[in-house]
């Protein structure tokens, strides 16, 4: 499917995610060193995925991307990050309960900071973790 932000580029398709490899992935998905994408789409709840969740809130909402969220969480000393709802970023160090993976169809809302990149969905979180 064409990307929302640039219709001359392609951004996955129905029930498909585009994986970027090589030396030049989009800046929105370049994570800080040591971080990795671990759960394609996890079920979240009002209690949140993480114990003692830090919510980035308006500080990041308009420019949210996976890289921006992970960078924000890493700078605050957290080891886990999640994007959700297109403009939400959550940080934590421990899962409240083991996350349940759900269909990626629930995590396809575009990022506010990069409309061609998915940033979770309604109670659907894309999870990133610092490698041990």
C-alpha positions in Angstrom: 0.0 0.0 0.0 1.2 3.5 -0.6 2.6 5.4 2.5 0.3 8.0 3.9 3.0 10.6 4.1 4.5 9.9 0.7 2.3 8.0 -1.8 5.4 7.3 -4.1 6.7 5.0 -1.4 5.2 1.7 -0.1 4.3 0.9 3.5 3.2 -2.7 3.9 -0.3 -3.8 3.2 -3.4 -5.4 4.7 -2.2 -7.8 7.5 1.4 -7.2 6.4 4.1 -5.1 8.0 7.1 -3.8 6.0 10.4 -4.9 7.5 13.3 -2.5 6.9 16.8 -3.9 6.5 20.1 -2.6 5.2 22.0 0.5 5.8 19.2 3.0 5.4 15.9 2.2 7.2 13.6 5.1 7.9 14.8 7.3 10.8 11.5 6.7 12.5 12.4 3.1 13.1 16.1 3.4 13.9 16.3 2.4 17.6 19.1 3.4 20.0 21.9 0.8 20.3 21.0 -2.3 22.2 17.2 -1.9 21.8 15.1 -4.3 19.7 11.5 -4.7 18.6 10.2 -7.7 20.6 6.4 -7.9 20.3 4.6 -7.0 17.1 1.3 -6.3 18.8 0.5 -6.9 22.5 -2.8 -6.5 24.2 -2.8 -3.6 26.6 -5.4 -2.5 29.2 -6.2 0.5 31.3 -3.8 -1.0 33.9 -1.0 -0.7 31.3 1.6 -3.3 30.3 4.3 -2.2 32.6 4.5 -1.9 36.4 5.1 1.8 37.4 4.5 3.0 33.8 5.9 6.3 32.8 3.7 7.9 30.1 5.4 10.3 27.8 2.2 12.3 27.3 2.1 15.6 25.4 5.9 15.9 25.5 6.1 13.3 22.7 2.5 12.9 21.3 2.8 15.1 18.1 6.2 13.6 17.1 5.8 10.0 18.3 7.6 7.3 16.4 9.1 4.0 17.6 12.6 5.6 17.7 11.4 8.7 19.5 9.5 6.7 22.1 12.4 4.3 22.7 14.9 7.2 22.9 12.7 8.9 25.4 12.4 5.8 27.6 16.1 5.0 27.3 17.0 8.6 28.3 14.9 8.1 31.4 16.7 4.9 32.3 13.9 2.4 31.4 14.5 -1.0 29.7 11.1 -1.4 28.0 9.1 0.9 25.7 5.8 0.7 23.9 4.0 2.8 21.2 0.3 2.7 21.1 -2.6 4.6 19.6 -0.5 6.5 17.1 0.6 9.1 19.6 1.2 7.3 22.9 4.5 6.2 24.4 4.9 4.1 27.6 8.1 3.2 29.5 8.7 0.6 32.1 11.2 -2.0 33.5 8.8 -4.9 34.2 5.7 -6.3 32.7 2.6 -6.2 34.9 1.7 -9.7 33.5 3.3 -11.6 30.6 2.1 -9.8 27.5 -0.4 -11.5 25.1 0.4 -11.1 21.5 -2.6 -10.2 19.3 -3.1 -9.8 15.5 -1.1 -7.0 14.0 -4.4 -5.7 12.6 -4.9 -4.1 16.0 -1.6 -2.2 15.8 -1.8 -0.3 12.5 -2.5 3.3 13.5 0.0 5.6 11.9 2.6 7.4 14.0 1.9 11.1 14.5 5.6 11.7 13.9 5.8 9.5 10.8 2.5 8.7 9.1 3.9 5.8 7.0 5.1 3.9 10.1 2.7 2.0 12.4 2.5 3.0 16.1 0.1 0.5 17.8 -3.6 0.8 18.1 -6.4 1.1 20.6 -5.0 -1.0 23.5 -2.6 -2.6 21.0 1.0 -1.9 21.8 4.2 -2.5 19.8 6.9 -3.4 22.4 10.6 -2.7 22.4 13.2 -3.9 24.9 16.8 -3.2 25.8 18.8 -6.4 25.1 20.5 -7.9 28.1 
